[in-house]
Amino acid sequence: MHHHDPDHEPTLEELREALTEEFWDAKYEASQRVWSGNPNQRLVEQARDLAPGRALDVGCGEGADAIWLAGRGWDVTAVDVSTVALDRTAEHAIEADVDDDIDVGVYDAMAGRPKLRRERYDLVTVHFLHVPREDFDDVYRRIAAAVAPGGRLLVVAHHPADVESGVRPSHGPGLLFPPERVLQAVRDVAAWSVETSEAATREQVIDGAPVTVTDTVVRLLRNR
Ligand SMILES: C[S@@+](CC[C@H](N)C(=O)[O-])C[C@H]1O[C@@H](n2cnc3c(N)ncnc32)[C@H](O)[C@@H]1O
């Protein structure tokens, strides 16, 4: 990746490299802990009032969201392309004493393997999985298909406003997306009711400086 060179427009191949097991294993191996260990604020806001059931967390990273869900009574399947991340999720689940409630599994969202639809989930969450615009519809449709009728899809991502305001480096052309993009992608999968579709701001510290960032937050209810 060449994010540091402002004159270099990454190619589609380079963007896709950032969604491989090699890339993420190396990133996780380079540090003991990449993420905070706290659940994502948007997950807490969007899921705290939901009755627990079966949940799928796609791109679970080190497992903080899966552990929070399990602690609220959800039966969680946590998947990621990185086996290093999955080992950490499993380890943290044991530490949090919720390992009986979390299954981990390898899933490559770009390849759609293994198929997620073997089972249907009452909640499917995806936090900060930014994929090239060429792949967006395929990736998010496959994920949405794992939502049970009457279940919910929660997608949270960095909003393109963060690039415009300069608080965040571009993840590459078109990688960040506004809320409307999600419904546009998944509307062919099923009929949905839009429960949340917003650009929501929050305070964050990036490189030591407090900044206001914007999240894309989308919560869709799959109609029965
Ligand atoms: C920005 S991190 C977010 C992690 C976690 N969801 C969170 O919010 O803290 C993106 C995660 O997606 C995973 N990922 C990247 N490419 C993937 C792919 N093709 N399939 C599944 N997961 C992928 C990475 O390993 C990483 O854990």
The ligand as an ORCA input file, in Angstrom:
! r2SCAN-3c Opt
* xyz 0 1
  C     -10.446     -1.977     10.631
  S     -10.449     -3.594     11.294
  C     -11.888     -3.564     12.341
  C     -11.919     -4.633     13.385
  C     -13.163     -4.672     14.268
  N     -14.372     -4.884     13.492
  C     -13.290     -3.384     15.045
  O     -14.174     -2.581     14.742
  O     -12.479     -3.147     15.963
  C     -10.969     -4.550      9.914
  C     -11.021     -6.049     10.202
  O     -11.494     -6.704      9.037
  C     -10.720     -7.847      8.822
  N     -10.716     -8.121      7.385
  C      -9.957     -7.541      6.419
  N     -10.183     -8.088      5.239
  C     -11.120     -9.056      5.439
  C     -11.743     -9.993      4.584
  N     -11.441    -10.081      3.276
  N     -12.652    -10.835      5.124
  C     -12.947    -10.798      6.448
  N     -12.376     -9.937      7.307
  C     -11.471     -9.077      6.806
  C      -9.339     -7.505      9.348
  O      -8.564     -8.641      9.673
  C      -9.681     -6.652     10.562
  O      -9.779     -7.442     11.713
*
